[in-house]
Amino acid sequence: MSRFRKLSQTIWPCQYHLVWVPKYSFRILTGEIGEEVSRCIRVFSKRAEVEVVELSIQADHVHLLAMVPPKLSISDYVGIIKGRTAINILNKFRKLKKNGRNN
């Protein structure tokens, strides 16, 4: 597979390495929460036509290597991924909303 992708009039290799942490760097991305974060990132990336090259969920941060097409700005993509994932996680794990920790 080539590292270049094609659109109708564009050939592009736009790979971005994104790293972000939960609020206050709480170590909550373990177990079921980490699996749900991974699932959400993959689902929302697929909807945005973004290829997830690598994804690593650590206890206190997320590493994502993604191929984002030039028709989608990186700030829009990050907003989609972080915003929608946070909403899904807080709806599914209501105890996080209470005190921000997985206690």
TAJOWO-V682044 format. One line per field, one symbol per residue. ss: DSSP state (a for helix, b for strand, c for the rest). phi: phi as a letter, one per 20 degrees, with the letter a starting at -180 (. if undefined). burial: # if it has 16 or more other ideal C-beta (glycine too) atoms within 10 Angstrom, else .. A space follows every 50 residues. Layout:
ss = ???
phi = ???
burial = ???
//
This chain:
ss = ccccbbccccbbccbbbbbbccaaacccccaaaaaaaaaaaaaaaaaccc bbbbbbbccccbbbbbbccccccaaaaaaaaaaaaaaaaaaacaaaaaac ccc
phi = .feedcdgcbdbcedcddcbcfgmlfedeclffffffffffffffffemd eeebbcdefcacdcdcedfffdffffffffffffffffffffdfffffcm ced
burial = ....#............#...#...#.##...#..###.##..##..#.# .#..#.#....#.#.####.......##.##..##..##......#.... ...
//
